Amino acid sequence: MARGIDVSELNGFVDWNAVKDAGIEFAIIRLGYGNQHLDENFYANINGAIDAGLKVGVYYYSYALCVSMAIIEARYVIRVLSDAGLTPDKLPMGVWFDMEDADGYKDDNGMPDDSTITAMCKSFVDILRNHGYQHTGIYASLAWLEDKINMIELNDVPVWCAEWGNECDWGGAEIWQYTDSLEVGGSVFDGDWQMEAEE
């Protein structure tokens, strides 16, 4: 398994050489969130990680409450990736639709029903794939994967599962976020493992 971290502006300045020197092999960088908000450190983080020799991917934290909003988010991601010159071959760790409600936004503004959440995920993935980003998947907590997103309808979509602890209970997860308190080079990050493919 490969060791990784995921990073946003909330992590502040990242010393990417120190991250690399600590044995981290990949980083998934937040591109943005909500209604076309660019993560203020996106360009610094994606370029810093690439320059340090890490494999990279990106994620977008969704505030979508309906399919049309998810489509707007997907199109925004494509525009930013194009502006950054991040063609699919430069994102070996993929593009991820962060579908959860860690800050309560969806709960406060009208949580979509489960079928709508699933349709939003499908729309986002389909649009990215139609633009060449075949390695596009869903990030969610184990609870969302089990109870809110109908993953049977998304059976060919990669999963990045957030479940803090000693093992990942989502079979077939491509990436497992196992902690929010991994110390690397004097800073604290979310820690991830790239899981080995099942035989």
N, C-alpha and C positions, 0 to 999 in steps of 0.2 A: 504493500500500500504506500502511496505517496502522501507526504505531509503538506498541508496547505493552510492558508488563512483567508478570511474574507475581510474586506476593508471598506470603510466609507469615510466621509469627512469627519465623522464623530471620533475617529482615531487620531485626528490631528496630523502632524508631520510624521511621515514614516521614513525611517532610515532603511531603504531597500537593500543596501549592501549588507547591513547587519542582519536583516531578515534572511537573506541568502546564506550568509555565513553561519546562521543558526541551523541550517539544514532544511529550511522550508523550500519546497520544490515548486509550489504553485500559489497563485493568488487570484481570488475572484473579487473584482472591483465594482463597487456600486457606481453605476452610470448616472442614476437619478432616481426620482421618486415623484409620485403624485401627478399633478397636472403639468407635465413637461418642466419639472424642476431639475436642473442639472446639479449633480453632486459637485460642490465647489472644489473638491480636490480630485475630481475624476481624471483630468488630463495629467496632473502631476503624478497621481498614483499609477495609472496605466503605463505611462512612459517610464516611471521609475522602476516598476516591476519588470518591464520588458528589458530595460537597460541593464538590470541586475542579473538577467538570465533566467528569470522565472517563467514558467508557463502561465498564461493568463486566460481569464474569462471575465465576463461582466454580468451584473444582475441589475434588475430594475424593481424597485419597491413599489408595488401597485396600490393606488388608492381608488381603483376603478370600482364602481358600484353597479355597472351594467356593461353589456358587451360593447356598446359603442365607445364607452370610455376606455376599455381595454384595447380597442383598436387604435384609438388616439395614442395611447401609451406605446403600443408596438411601433407605430409609424414614427414616433419621436425617437425611439431607440435606434431605428434604422437610419434616421437623419444624422444622429450624433455619431454612430459608428462610421457612416460614410464620411462625415467631416473629419473624423480622427484617422481615417485611412485604415480602419480595422476591418479588413476583409475576413471572411470566415477562416481562412488558413492561418490568420494571426491570433485566433482565439481557440487554441486547442482545448481549453477548459469550458468552452461553450458560452451560451447566452442563457440566462435564467430569469424566469418570471417569479418574483418574490411575492407569493400569494399567502398572506397571513394578516394578522391584525395586532401586531405587537404594541402599537401605540393607541389602539382603540378607535382609530379613525372610522373604520367601517361600522363598528358598533354604534358610534355616536351619530353617524350620518345615514343609517339605514342598511344594516347588514343584508347583502343579497342572499337569496335562498341558494340551496346547494346546487340546483341545476344551473342557475345563472353563474355561480362561481366556476363550475365546470366548463360552461360555455365560454366564459371569459378566458380561461386558461387555453382552451382549444383555439380560440380566435388569435390570441397572442402568438402561440406556437406556429399556427398555420401561416400567419403573415411573415414571421421571421424566416420560416422555411421557404416560403415563396420568393424571398429575396436572397436565397442562397445559404442562409444560416441553418443548415440541417441539424446541427448540434444545439438545439434549443430545448430547454426543459423547465421543470417546475420545482421551485424551492418552497417547502412548507414544513411545518412541524408534523410530527408523527400523528398528532390528534387531528390535524386538518386533512392529512392524507387518508386517515381511516374514516373520518366522520363527515367531512364537508366536500371534498373533491372526489368525484366519481372517477377513480383512476382506471376503472374497467373501460370507460369511454376514451381514455388517454393511454391505452396499453402500450403504445409505441413511443411514449414520451419519457425521456430520462427524468429521474427523480434525484433531488438533493434534499435529503431528509435531516431536519433538525431534531435531535433527540439527545439531550445531554446525559452522559453516563458512560458505562463501560462497553455497551454494545448497541448496534443499530437493529431495531426490530422491524424495519421495513425491508423485506426481502427484495433483492435486486437493486437497491439504491446505488446510484453511481458515485455520489458523494455523500458523506455523513458529517454533519456539523455536530461535534460531540461536546463542545464546551464554549463558554463565552469568556473564559479566563485563562487563555494560553499566553504565558509570558514568553516573548521572543525579543531578544536584543534590548531588554529593558522596558519594553512596551507590552501592553496586554491586548490581545485580539481574540476574535472568534477562531476556534481551531477546527480544521477539517481534515478528513481523510478521503483520498480518492480510493474507492473500494476496488478490490480485484474482481475482474469479470468472472461470473460463475461459469463453470464448465458445463 
